[in-house]
Amino acid sequence: MKQHCAPGASGFTLVELVMVIILIGALSALGVGLFASRSAFSPLLATQQLAAATLLAQQAALAGNPGGSLRIEQASDEFRFVVGAGTPAARIFELPREGASLSVGGSLPLIINFAPDGATQSGTDTEFVFSGQSSFSTCLSSLGAVYRGPCL
């Protein structure tokens, strides 16, 4: 036995379909506006870039290469991390600032040199804080370890 729907009880009307399309269009326009206004800077990404550059400089020092130093700069429009500054094999990592800032225990530019055992030659911990719409801390310990959060 088949059931039949009453006339007009199945499907959507043209008015309902048009209203759904208008609503989806309005929501997508609002969503694009919210994402377009966000900054492209990510403190987490900057912290990871700093950690990668630090580990590269530390590995160069462990291998006995002359590039066992890291220069950290804050230009007006970008952060710059230079591994092995002043050597022919210098590597530069750049990241747009997008209104963010970097604070360090000392002043910038900061040069960190690594000893042949991978520890920092200064023998002190260095804390980096990237601040933008959010803040993110990273610590470089005196032993050369890079970890997330403030120095202990």
Secondary structure in CASP SS format (residue, H / E / C, confidence):
PFRMAT SS
TARGET T0000
AUTHOR 0000-0000-0000
METHOD secondary structure of the structure
MODEL  1
M C 1.00
K C 1.00
Q C 1.00
H C 1.00
C C 1.00
A C 1.00
P C 1.00
G C 1.00
A C 1.00
S C 1.00
G C 1.00
F C 1.00
T C 1.00
L H 1.00
V H 1.00
E H 1.00
L H 1.00
V H 1.00
M H 1.00
V H 1.00
I H 1.00
I H 1.00
L H 1.00
I H 1.00
G H 1.00
A H 1.00
L H 1.00
S H 1.00
A H 1.00
L H 1.00
G H 1.00
V H 1.00
G H 1.00
L H 1.00
F H 1.00
A H 1.00
S C 1.00
R C 1.00
S C 1.00
A C 1.00
F C 1.00
S C 1.00
P H 1.00
L H 1.00
L H 1.00
A H 1.00
T H 1.00
Q H 1.00
Q H 1.00
L H 1.00
A H 1.00
A H 1.00
A H 1.00
T H 1.00
L H 1.00
L H 1.00
A H 1.00
Q H 1.00
Q H 1.00
A H 1.00
A H 1.00
L H 1.00
A C 1.00
G C 1.00
N C 1.00
P C 1.00
G C 1.00
G C 1.00
S E 1.00
L E 1.00
R E 1.00
I E 1.00
E E 1.00
Q E 1.00
A C 1.00
S C 1.00
D C 1.00
E E 1.00
F E 1.00
R E 1.00
F E 1.00
V E 1.00
V E 1.00
G C 1.00
A C 1.00
G C 1.00
T C 1.00
P C 1.00
A C 1.00
A C 1.00
R E 1.00
I E 1.00
F E 1.00
E E 1.00
L E 1.00
P E 1.00
R C 1.00
E C 1.00
G C 1.00
A C 1.00
S E 1.00
L E 1.00
S E 1.00
V E 1.00
G C 1.00
G C 1.00
S C 1.00
L C 1.00
P C 1.00
L E 1.00
I E 1.00
I E 1.00
N E 1.00
F E 1.00
A C 1.00
P C 1.00
D C 1.00
G C 1.00
A C 1.00
T E 1.00
Q C 1.00
S C 1.00
G C 1.00
T C 1.00
D C 1.00
T E 1.00
E E 1.00
F E 1.00
V E 1.00
F E 1.00
S E 1.00
G C 1.00
Q C 1.00
S C 1.00
S E 1.00
F E 1.00
S E 1.00
T E 1.00
C E 1.00
L E 1.00
S C 1.00
S C 1.00
L C 1.00
G C 1.00
A C 1.00
V E 1.00
Y E 1.00
R E 1.00
G C 1.00
P C 1.00
C C 1.00
L C 1.00
END
